[in-house]
């Protein structure tokens, strides 16, 4: 390419370049943002007209200024570091504050571009006044912060409210005006058993829960609450499992908040409290009240009856305090003691009881307080000085406002006299019975002894006769050897027979002495039970030998006890006589069994026969004095009563009777092996 062509091209390029530079200058001068050019030290080299208008400085003044003269946020060193950073990055945009010539401070958004393709590196700077925007932003931020605080407070309030509702022990739910359940808390789910999903899927309505009202009644009630604003009532709700619960319901109708903010859809806020247990307790309380009222009425009636009974009782009755002061009496008390009501009020039990002094009476009352009740006999002095025997029944009562003693006193003076006479007569009869038994024993033994003694006498008489005959033969000289041998043989047989029968008589006499002595003296001693029972039966042989009845004794041969043998002899003798007289009256071959067993420190003696037996109504009476089935036939009715007293009072044991008609009777006696 020749130089001419190159010159033409260069001239055209420069012309175009100049035209573009002018266009750019026009654009920069007409932009709405301030624009200036700085060198790398921040010195302003050139600016547009907007910069003059914005900052208030003339173009010449600006050309003499550094960026640090305008920026009030950073000092010169900070700005220098910032420019170095922009050189590395190439550009930056940031906000800052600049001071105008008139001293005002304005907010600017700065856009800087670093240009190093020219002869001298420069910064192109655009500055946009954002003071108005920043003020609006600050206002907006302030408004936002204020609004945010309100929102935060609302959130807190909502959160608190939600926590309160969710953690409430009462079921809570929200309904629309149709009664559809929109939301609920955990207590609702716990109470009714429906999950949140079930409530939504089922479109659960209050009508599905309220058991006590029809659908029309529920709608009518909701309309009433809308007009009234709120209501509280009790009803019955059905749970998911079909169970019915008593519920206290509080409903509030809400269509506006604070009277100004209206809801898109009015709602009902519902709180429901399960009062089933409270209702049950209330019903129990009401029933208890009714029962109590009935009880009180009945108590009044009973009190009237009891008061009438006490007042009309034949026994004297009085009430005492803990010190024995008489507080109240009945008519029988006045009749018995002869004191008027006024006289009685000032009296103490020590004024009546002559068996004990005040100290002893105080100790007695304390003992009754501990025991709760007691019964005893004592002597009381009447107003006229007469002494009476009383049977006293005392009960301590501490369930009233003031602890008291309730006392019944029965006049037993006549009874004691009769008992005394009865005991004397009984003693005489018992003594007579013992003498009669002894008489029977003597007669029987005499009869038994008569046999061996008679045989002995016969043998000795026969021997004497034969001796006389032998003596005659000897005197006549006619005695032969055979006569002497026959005599010696006869003498030996007679002596043997006599000795044997005299020994039998001696044994019978010894047994008689032992049994008779035991029955009359009744002293305690140690003895062999089996041997003693054999002796008793031997002593009864005169009676038994006339019959075909048998006696069997089953007892340990070595059993010994330390007790009263005479008492046991009387018992066995009476048992045997009762069997002979009553049990075997219509029987010829009866059997009597006497069995003795050891039981630790006791022995159990069982006497039984297979005789006629006793009817059930007689069993509880046979130990009573004078009870007999042979009245007018020689029966005194004291035999078994005597046995009962001997067993209980002398032998320190107990006795019972068992019997079945036609199968005989059994007596079981349990006594200690040793007694003091």
ABEGO torsion letter per residue (X at the ends): XBAAAAAAAAAAAAAAAAAAAAAAAAAAAABABBBBBBBAAGBBABBBAAAAAAAGBBAAAAAABBAAAABAABBAAAAAAAAAAAAAAGBBBBBBBBBBAAGBBBBBBBBBBBBAABABBBBBBBBBBAAAAAAAAAAAAAAAAAAAAAAAAAAAAAAAAAAAAAABABBBBBBBAAGBBABBBAAAAAAAGBBAAAAAAAGBBAAAABAABBAAAAAAAAAAAAAAGBBBBBBBBBBAAGBBBBBBBBBBBBABBGGABBBABBBBBBBBBBAAAAAAAAAAAAAAAAAAAAAAAAAAAAAAAAAAAAAABABBBBBBBAAGBBABBBAAAAAAAGBBAAAAAABBAAAABAABBAAAAAAAAAAAAAAGBBBBBBBBBBAAGBBBBBBBBBBBBAABABBBBBBBBBBAAAAAAAAAAAAAAAAAAAAAAAAAAAAAAAAAAAAAAAAAAAAAAAAAAAAAAAAAAAAAAAAAGABBAAAAAAAAAAAAAAAAAAAAAAAAAAAAAAAAAAAAAAAAAGBBBBBBAAAAAAAAAAAAAAAAAABABBBBBBBBAABBBBBBAAAAAAAAAAAAAAAAAAAAAABABBBBBBBBBBBEABBBBBBBBABAEBBAAAAAAAABBGBBAABGAGBAGAAAAAAAAAAAAAAGBBBBBBBBBGAEBBBBBBBBABBX
